[in-house]
Amino acid sequence: QKEVEQNSGPLSVPEGAIASLNCTYSDRGSQSFFWYRQYSGKSPELIMFIYSNGDKEDGRFTAQLNKASQYVSLLIRDSQPSDSATYLCAVNIPGGGADGLTFGKGTHLIIQP
Amino acid sequence: GAVVSQHPSWVICKSGTSVKIECRSLDFQATTMFWYRQFPKQSLMLMATSNEGSKATYEQGVEKDKFLINHASLTLSTLTVTSAHPEDSSFYICSARGLLQENQPQHFGDGTRLSIL
């Protein structure tokens, strides 16, 4: 059973602060982890992806992965009002016939000006 | 970057109508395409996976006779919602990836909002 859990929020963060988004997954076979941002009524857009334990940084975003704890997080530094959106955590188990992404329900992030 | 185009972006039609949604990869060969559905305030749910030239693999609970998927070329997949009813109203999103890119991010289309009256 593939499950991806996220706190639905809303998570409210002051502008300029660090927003921390968390995600846990159930399938230890998961190998690829993705963070997508979705604005209301729009399709998801990729923010970060990570495959190995540890941290991966890209601009204001840092993805953190801990496979032993089955935990992946996304940090957003210097949060901006434009970062307000729903952030979806997704995992992929490659191989087999049906290996699309399994998404969490998303965390609604609000950056307060 | 890789571009996936989805058409139409919005469909409103009467109950009982069949609706076809197209998903095209514009600048790469999409050996695998995925179809997702998202109900309001819910997350994306994978409906089916299609590999070019093969029958689609449907997720549990998705009726293959209702949601017909065709992936006849490396740049085009179609989803046909047959005899659509109001409960089929949803946001349908496709994604695509190329050969040997199982671990790579999928490229999403802009989605199709389907409203059945």
HADDOCK unambig.tbl for C-alpha pairs under 7 A between the chains (distance, minus, plus):
assign (segid A and resid 32 and name CA) (segid B and resid 103 and name CA) 5.90 0.50 0.50
assign (segid A and resid 42 and name CA) (segid B and resid 110 and name CA) 6.67 0.50 0.50
assign (segid A and resid 43 and name CA) (segid B and resid 109 and name CA) 6.89 0.50 0.50
assign (segid A and resid 43 and name CA) (segid B and resid 110 and name CA) 5.05 0.50 0.50
assign (segid A and resid 43 and name CA) (segid B and resid 111 and name CA) 5.82 0.50 0.50
assign (segid A and resid 44 and name CA) (segid B and resid 108 and name CA) 6.99 0.50 0.50
assign (segid A and resid 94 and name CA) (segid B and resid 102 and name CA) 5.62 0.50 0.50
assign (segid A and resid 94 and name CA) (segid B and resid 103 and name CA) 6.61 0.50 0.50
assign (segid A and resid 97 and name CA) (segid B and resid 57 and name CA) 6.39 0.50 0.50
assign (segid A and resid 98 and name CA) (segid B and resid 49 and name CA) 5.57 0.50 0.50
assign (segid A and resid 98 and name CA) (segid B and resid 57 and name CA) 5.96 0.50 0.50
assign (segid A and resid 100 and name CA) (segid B and resid 34 and name CA) 6.44 0.50 0.50
assign (segid A and resid 100 and name CA) (segid B and resid 46 and name CA) 6.59 0.50 0.50
assign (segid A and resid 100 and name CA) (segid B and resid 49 and name CA) 6.70 0.50 0.50
assign (segid A and resid 103 and name CA) (segid B and resid 43 and name CA) 6.48 0.50 0.50
assign (segid A and resid 103 and name CA) (segid B and resid 44 and name CA) 6.14 0.50 0.50
assign (segid A and resid 104 and name CA) (segid B and resid 43 and name CA) 6.33 0.50 0.50
assign (segid A and resid 105 and name CA) (segid B and resid 42 and name CA) 5.98 0.50 0.50
assign (segid A and resid 105 and name CA) (segid B and resid 43 and name CA) 4.41 0.50 0.50
assign (segid A and resid 106 and name CA) (segid B and resid 43 and name CA) 6.57 0.50 0.50
